[in-house]
Amino acid sequence: MTSKIKNFADLFSRMGNSGVPVSRYLFNSILVTAVTIAASMLVSTLAAYALSKKQFKLKKALFAINTVALMFVPIAVTIPRFLIIEKLYLMDTYFVHILPVLALPVGLFLIKQFIDGIPDEVVQAAQIDGASDVTIYWRIIVPMIKPAIATIAILTFQAAWNNAEISTLYINSESLKTFAFYLSTLTATTAGANVVAGQGMAAAAALIMFLPNLIIFIVLQSQVMNTMSHSGLK
C-alpha cells in the first residue's frame, strides 16, 4: 500500500515541476471534452434524424459511407486526416482537438437505428398538427432517444478525454496540449530513466485517466442498459 501511495506522490511531485501549469493541461482536456460531447451529440442526432425520417437524394449512399467508415481504425486514416487538417489551417488550434472526433460513425449508426424504431406515424401526426422539423426533433425525437444519446456521450467522452495522439501530431504549442498527452509524456520520461519508478507512475497516471470514464459510466449506466435492451429487441 505504501508503494502505491508513493507512486501517486512521485507523480504529483513531477507535475509540480512542469514548465506549463498542470491546471492548463487539465483545463484544455475539460474544455475540449465538454465541447466535443455537446457538438457530437447535436451533429449525430440531427444527421440521424434526417437519415431516418426525411427523404432526399443520396440518403442511402450517405448512410452506406458512414457504415463503411465503421471498418476503418483511426491509424488507417492518420495521413488523410493530417492532410485535411493542414489544408484547413487547423494546426495548433483548439479546433483540431474537436473536429476529428466530432461525429463518430458508430454514434450516427446507433442513433439512426434507434430513431428507426420510432413509428413514422408519430412524426406524421406532429406534421399534421403543424409542427416544424425543429419542433419534431426537439420535442419528440430527442426525448425518445435519450438512452442512445447517453451511450454516445460515453463513447465521445472516452474518445476525447483519452486522446493524446492529437496533441502529439497536430499541436506545437505546449499550452494547447491536453492532460492525457501530459501524463503520457511525463511517465514516458520517467520510465526512460528508471523503469520501476516509471511503471509505478504510469499505473498511477492510468488510474487518474480512468476514473472520469468510470464515473460517467456509473452516472449513465441505466441509459446504456436501455440502449442495449432496445438493440436486442430490434
Contacts in CASP RR format, 6 or more apart in sequence:
PFRMAT RR
TARGET T0000
AUTHOR 0000-0000-0000
METHOD contacts of the structure
MODEL  1
MTSKIKNFADLFSRMGNSGVPVSRYLFNSILVTAVTIAASMLVSTLAAYA
LSKKQFKLKKALFAINTVALMFVPIAVTIPRFLIIEKLYLMDTYFVHILP
VLALPVGLFLIKQFIDGIPDEVVQAAQIDGASDVTIYWRIIVPMIKPAIA
TIAILTFQAAWNNAEISTLYINSESLKTFAFYLSTLTATTAGANVVAGQG
MAAAAALIMFLPNLIIFIVLQSQVMNTMSHSGLK
4 204 0 8 1.000
7 200 0 8 1.000
7 201 0 8 1.000
7 203 0 8 1.000
7 204 0 8 1.000
8 204 0 8 1.000
10 190 0 8 1.000
10 197 0 8 1.000
10 200 0 8 1.000
10 201 0 8 1.000
10 204 0 8 1.000
11 186 0 8 1.000
11 187 0 8 1.000
11 201 0 8 1.000
11 204 0 8 1.000
11 205 0 8 1.000
11 208 0 8 1.000
14 186 0 8 1.000
14 190 0 8 1.000
14 201 0 8 1.000
15 22 0 8 1.000
15 186 0 8 1.000
16 22 0 8 1.000
18 182 0 8 1.000
18 186 0 8 1.000
19 174 0 8 1.000
20 174 0 8 1.000
20 175 0 8 1.000
22 179 0 8 1.000
22 182 0 8 1.000
24 175 0 8 1.000
25 177 0 8 1.000
25 178 0 8 1.000
25 179 0 8 1.000
25 181 0 8 1.000
25 182 0 8 1.000
26 179 0 8 1.000
28 94 0 8 1.000
28 97 0 8 1.000
28 175 0 8 1.000
28 176 0 8 1.000
28 177 0 8 1.000
28 178 0 8 1.000
28 179 0 8 1.000
29 161 0 8 1.000
29 178 0 8 1.000
29 179 0 8 1.000
29 180 0 8 1.000
31 94 0 8 1.000
32 94 0 8 1.000
32 97 0 8 1.000
32 98 0 8 1.000
32 160 0 8 1.000
32 178 0 8 1.000
33 157 0 8 1.000
33 160 0 8 1.000
33 161 0 8 1.000
35 98 0 8 1.000
36 97 0 8 1.000
36 98 0 8 1.000
36 101 0 8 1.000
36 102 0 8 1.000
36 156 0 8 1.000
36 159 0 8 1.000
36 160 0 8 1.000
37 153 0 8 1.000
37 156 0 8 1.000
37 157 0 8 1.000
37 160 0 8 1.000
39 98 0 8 1.000
39 102 0 8 1.000
40 101 0 8 1.000
40 102 0 8 1.000
40 103 0 8 1.000
40 104 0 8 1.000
40 107 0 8 1.000
40 152 0 8 1.000
40 156 0 8 1.000
41 149 0 8 1.000
41 152 0 8 1.000
41 153 0 8 1.000
41 156 0 8 1.000
43 102 0 8 1.000
43 103 0 8 1.000
44 103 0 8 1.000
44 104 0 8 1.000
44 107 0 8 1.000
44 108 0 8 1.000
44 111 0 8 1.000
44 152 0 8 1.000
45 111 0 8 1.000
45 137 0 8 1.000
45 141 0 8 1.000
45 142 0 8 1.000
45 145 0 8 1.000
45 149 0 8 1.000
46 137 0 8 1.000
47 103 0 8 1.000
47 108 0 8 1.000
47 112 0 8 1.000
48 108 0 8 1.000
48 111 0 8 1.000
48 112 0 8 1.000
48 114 0 8 1.000
48 115 0 8 1.000
49 115 0 8 1.000
49 137 0 8 1.000
49 141 0 8 1.000
50 56 0 8 1.000
51 59 0 8 1.000
51 62 0 8 1.000
51 63 0 8 1.000
51 108 0 8 1.000
51 112 0 8 1.000
52 112 0 8 1.000
52 115 0 8 1.000
52 116 0 8 1.000
52 118 0 8 1.000
53 115 0 8 1.000
53 118 0 8 1.000
53 120 0 8 1.000
53 123 0 8 1.000
53 141 0 8 1.000
54 133 0 8 1.000
63 112 0 8 1.000
66 105 0 8 1.000
66 108 0 8 1.000
66 109 0 8 1.000
67 105 0 8 1.000
67 109 0 8 1.000
69 105 0 8 1.000
70 105 0 8 1.000
70 106 0 8 1.000
70 109 0 8 1.000
74 165 0 8 1.000
78 169 0 8 1.000
81 100 0 8 1.000
82 169 0 8 1.000
82 170 0 8 1.000
85 91 0 8 1.000
85 96 0 8 1.000
85 99 0 8 1.000
85 100 0 8 1.000
85 170 0 8 1.000
90 96 0 8 1.000
90 99 0 8 1.000
90 170 0 8 1.000
91 170 0 8 1.000
91 171 0 8 1.000
91 172 0 8 1.000
92 170 0 8 1.000
92 171 0 8 1.000
92 172 0 8 1.000
92 173 0 8 1.000
92 176 0 8 1.000
93 176 0 8 1.000
94 176 0 8 1.000
96 166 0 8 1.000
96 170 0 8 1.000
96 171 0 8 1.000
97 160 0 8 1.000
97 163 0 8 1.000
97 166 0 8 1.000
97 167 0 8 1.000
97 171 0 8 1.000
97 178 0 8 1.000
98 160 0 8 1.000
100 166 0 8 1.000
101 156 0 8 1.000
101 159 0 8 1.000
101 160 0 8 1.000
101 163 0 8 1.000
104 152 0 8 1.000
104 155 0 8 1.000
104 156 0 8 1.000
104 159 0 8 1.000
106 155 0 8 1.000
107 152 0 8 1.000
107 155 0 8 1.000
110 148 0 8 1.000
110 151 0 8 1.000
110 152 0 8 1.000
110 227 0 8 1.000
110 231 0 8 1.000
111 145 0 8 1.000
111 148 0 8 1.000
111 149 0 8 1.000
111 152 0 8 1.000
113 231 0 8 1.000
113 234 0 8 1.000
114 145 0 8 1.000
114 147 0 8 1.000
114 148 0 8 1.000
114 227 0 8 1.000
114 230 0 8 1.000
115 141 0 8 1.000
115 145 0 8 1.000
117 234 0 8 1.000
118 140 0 8 1.000
118 141 0 8 1.000
118 144 0 8 1.000
118 145 0 8 1.000
122 140 0 8 1.000
123 136 0 8 1.000
123 140 0 8 1.000
126 135 0 8 1.000
126 136 0 8 1.000
126 139 0 8 1.000
126 140 0 8 1.000
127 136 0 8 1.000
131 139 0 8 1.000
131 140 0 8 1.000
142 149 0 8 1.000
146 223 0 8 1.000
147 223 0 8 1.000
147 224 0 8 1.000
147 226 0 8 1.000
147 227 0 8 1.000
147 230 0 8 1.000
148 227 0 8 1.000
148 230 0 8 1.000
149 223 0 8 1.000
150 220 0 8 1.000
150 223 0 8 1.000
150 224 0 8 1.000
150 227 0 8 1.000
151 220 0 8 1.000
151 223 0 8 1.000
151 224 0 8 1.000
151 227 0 8 1.000
153 216 0 8 1.000
153 220 0 8 1.000
154 213 0 8 1.000
154 216 0 8 1.000
154 217 0 8 1.000
154 220 0 8 1.000
154 224 0 8 1.000
157 212 0 8 1.000
157 213 0 8 1.000
157 216 0 8 1.000
158 213 0 8 1.000
161 180 0 8 1.000
161 209 0 8 1.000
161 212 0 8 1.000
161 213 0 8 1.000
162 180 0 8 1.000
162 209 0 8 1.000
162 213 0 8 1.000
163 178 0 8 1.000
163 180 0 8 1.000
164 178 0 8 1.000
164 180 0 8 1.000
164 181 0 8 1.000
164 183 0 8 1.000
164 184 0 8 1.000
166 178 0 8 1.000
167 176 0 8 1.000
167 177 0 8 1.000
167 178 0 8 1.000
167 180 0 8 1.000
167 181 0 8 1.000
168 181 0 8 1.000
171 177 0 8 1.000
171 181 0 8 1.000
179 209 0 8 1.000
180 209 0 8 1.000
183 205 0 8 1.000
183 208 0 8 1.000
183 209 0 8 1.000
184 205 0 8 1.000
186 201 0 8 1.000
186 205 0 8 1.000
187 198 0 8 1.000
187 201 0 8 1.000
187 202 0 8 1.000
187 205 0 8 1.000
190 197 0 8 1.000
190 198 0 8 1.000
190 201 0 8 1.000
191 197 0 8 1.000
191 198 0 8 1.000
191 199 0 8 1.000
191 201 0 8 1.000
191 202 0 8 1.000
192 198 0 8 1.000
217 224 0 8 1.000
END
